[in-house]
Amino acid sequence: MQRSALCLLSALSVLVPASGVALAQTAPPSPTEGAKAPAAPSGDLSAGELADRVQAFYDKTKTFKATFKQRYWIDAYRKSVDSNGQVVFAKPGKMSWRYESNGNRVVSDGKIIKVYEKEDKQMYEQSMEKSQYPAALAFLLGGGKLRKEFHLQKLDPKSVGYEGGYVLLGLPKEPTPAYQKMILYVDSRTFQVRRVLLIDAQRNRNRFDFLQPVVNEKVPPSEFEFRPPPGTQIIRP
């Protein structure tokens, strides 16, 4: 089974860019790289209180749109894959990722998740229930609760170059093959998550930066519908 299919089965790693993207031999993504720190926090919060503030923001968010930058570091090869594009989330459980570099798509209508690889002319399709979609981004989709899903710990923002913001480490209470650690970089003013960093058992690092976010803007239903071009091979694990 190709890497992409394995990624689909291991949930959020479906968002690993496909083979059409060149590998760059570089250092693993630094927690500080590209992270724009917000204004200084107005007061200290516990890990649980911080999680509650983040949760509250997304609980009242119906839609979320942003430009994203992704870097996936493959530790065994000491190489990384860089991608970028547009992402849209909508409750309940809908998402749309448009990769600008290779034309790939990741789409869910809340029931079915589809991963389309343009270069390989393949699309992986699976129900969301069976995809083991993890809690790492579930709170963005109107599902999952940070306190319920994770053991939480605050990290020192200064030590990771995000001074003035909040950094929250989450260890999943239920083991998942997709990742062992989740780190959220949180805007101290709005409590929006500006970056998600996932680290798995093989020390691979999957990082998503969300830029120019827009919330609660109407999104057409067609954004979460996708039909691949004729001749595309459909794979259903």
C-alpha positions in Angstrom: 0.0 0.0 0.0 1.4 3.4 -0.9 2.2 6.0 1.7 -0.9 8.0 0.9 -3.2 5.1 1.7 -1.4 4.5 4.9 -1.8 8.1 5.7 -5.5 7.9 5.1 -5.9 5.0 7.5 -3.9 6.8 10.1 -6.2 9.8 10.0 -4.8 13.3 10.1 -1.7 12.2 8.3 -3.8 12.1 5.2 -2.7 15.7 4.9 0.9 14.6 4.2 1.6 16.0 0.7 1.7 13.4 -2.0 4.7 12.1 -3.9 4.5 14.8 -6.5 6.2 17.3 -4.1 10.0 17.3 -4.1 11.7 16.5 -0.8 14.0 19.1 0.5 17.0 18.1 2.7 16.8 20.5 5.5 16.4 20.8 9.3 13.2 19.6 10.9 10.6 22.4 11.4 11.6 24.5 14.3 8.8 25.5 16.7 10.0 29.1 16.2 10.2 29.2 12.4 7.5 31.4 10.9 5.6 31.8 14.2 4.5 35.4 14.7 4.0 35.9 18.4 1.0 37.9 19.4 0.7 40.6 22.1 1.6 39.6 25.6 -1.0 37.6 27.6 -3.0 39.7 30.0 -2.8 37.2 32.8 -1.6 33.7 33.6 -3.8 30.7 32.8 -3.5 27.0 33.8 -3.4 24.4 31.0 -7.0 23.6 31.6 -8.1 27.2 31.6 -6.2 27.8 28.4 -7.8 24.8 26.8 -11.2 26.1 27.8 -10.6 29.4 26.2 -9.5 27.8 23.0 -12.5 25.4 23.1 -14.8 28.3 23.7 -13.6 30.2 20.6 -14.1 27.2 18.3 -17.4 26.2 19.9 -18.9 29.5 18.7 -17.2 29.3 15.3 -19.3 27.8 12.6 -16.9 28.2 9.7 -13.1 28.8 9.5 -11.1 29.7 6.4 -7.4 30.3 6.1 -4.3 30.1 4.0 -2.1 27.3 5.3 1.5 26.4 5.1 2.5 22.8 5.9 5.9 21.2 6.5 6.2 17.5 7.0 9.5 16.4 8.3 10.4 12.7 7.6 12.9 11.9 10.3 14.3 8.7 8.9 15.4 10.5 5.7 16.2 13.8 7.3 14.1 15.5 4.7 11.0 17.6 4.6 8.0 18.3 2.3 6.7 21.8 2.1 3.2 22.6 0.8 0.7 25.4 0.9 -2.9 26.2 -0.1 -6.3 27.1 1.2 -8.3 25.3 4.0 -11.9 25.6 5.0 -13.7 24.0 8.0 -17.4 24.0 8.7 -19.5 22.3 11.3 -20.3 19.5 11.6 -17.2 17.7 10.5 -16.7 19.3 7.1 -13.4 20.3 5.6 -11.7 21.2 2.4 -8.0 21.4 1.7 -6.8 22.7 -1.7 -3.1 22.2 -2.3 -1.8 24.9 -4.6 1.6 23.2 -5.4 0.2 19.9 -6.9 -3.6 20.2 -7.3 -4.3 17.6 -4.6 -7.5 17.8 -2.6 -8.6 16.5 0.8 -12.4 16.9 1.2 -15.0 15.7 3.7 -18.7 16.4 3.7 -18.9 15.3 7.4 -19.6 11.7 6.4 -17.0 10.7 3.8 -13.4 11.7 3.6 -11.7 11.8 0.1 -8.0 12.2 -0.6 -7.3 13.0 -4.2 -3.8 12.7 -5.7 -3.7 14.4 -9.0 -0.4 13.1 -10.3 -1.2 9.5 -9.5 -4.8 9.8 -10.7 -6.0 8.2 -7.6 -8.5 9.0 -4.9 -8.8 7.3 -1.5 -12.2 7.3 0.0 -13.4 6.2 3.5 -16.1 7.0 6.0 -15.2 9.5 8.6 -16.2 7.1 11.4 -13.7 4.5 10.2 -11.0 6.9 9.3 -10.0 7.3 13.0 -9.9 11.1 12.4 -8.1 12.2 15.6 -8.9 15.0 18.0 -5.9 17.1 16.9 -8.2 19.1 14.6 -11.6 17.7 15.6 -12.3 20.8 17.7 -12.1 22.9 14.6 -14.8 20.7 13.0 -17.3 20.9 15.9 -16.3 17.5 17.4 -13.9 16.6 20.2 -13.1 18.3 23.4 -9.5 19.2 24.3 -9.9 18.4 28.0 -11.6 15.1 27.3 -9.2 14.0 24.6 -5.8 15.1 25.9 -3.6 15.2 28.9 -2.6 18.9 28.8 0.4 20.8 29.8 1.5 24.4 29.2 4.9 25.0 27.6 7.1 28.0 28.1 6.4 30.2 25.1 9.9 31.9 25.3 11.6 28.5 25.0 9.9 27.8 21.7 10.2 31.3 20.3 6.5 32.2 20.8 6.9 34.8 23.5 3.8 36.7 24.2 1.5 33.8 23.1 0.5 30.6 24.7 1.8 27.1 23.8 -0.2 24.0 24.8 1.0 20.5 24.7 -1.5 17.7 24.3 -0.9 14.0 24.8 -3.8 11.9 23.5 -5.5 9.9 26.2 -6.4 7.2 23.6 -3.4 6.0 21.5 -3.5 6.9 17.8 -1.0 5.9 15.1 -1.2 9.4 13.6 0.7 11.2 16.4 2.0 11.0 20.0 2.1 14.7 20.7 0.1 17.7 19.6 1.4 21.2 20.2 -1.0 24.2 19.8 0.4 27.7 19.3 -2.4 30.0 20.6 -3.0 33.7 20.0 -3.2 35.3 23.5 -5.7 37.9 22.4 -8.3 35.8 20.4 -7.4 32.3 21.6 -7.3 31.2 18.0 -4.8 28.4 17.1 -2.2 29.8 14.8 -0.2 26.6 14.4 -0.6 22.9 15.0 2.5 20.7 15.3 2.0 16.9 15.4 4.8 14.5 16.4 4.6 10.8 15.9 6.4 7.8 17.3 9.0 7.9 14.5 9.8 11.5 15.3 8.2 12.7 12.1 6.8 16.2 12.5 3.7 17.5 10.7 3.2 21.2 11.1 0.3 23.4 9.9 0.4 27.2 10.1 -2.9 29.0 9.6 -2.6 32.5 8.1 -5.1 35.2 7.4 -8.0 33.3 9.2 -11.6 34.3 8.6 -14.4 32.9 10.8 -18.1 32.6 10.4 -18.2 33.6 6.8 -20.7 31.7 4.7 -19.3 28.8 2.7 -21.2 27.2 -0.2 -22.0 23.5 0.2 -20.2 22.8 -3.0 -16.9 23.5 -1.2 -17.2 20.1 0.5 -18.2 18.2 -2.6 -15.6 16.7 -4.9 -15.8 14.6 -8.1 -12.4 13.4 -9.5 -11.7 13.7 -13.2 -12.8 10.7 -15.4 -10.2 7.9 -15.3 -9.3 8.4 -11.6 -8.8 5.2 -9.7 -11.1 5.1 -6.6 -9.6 3.2 -3.7 -11.8 2.3 -0.7 -9.8 0.5 2.1 
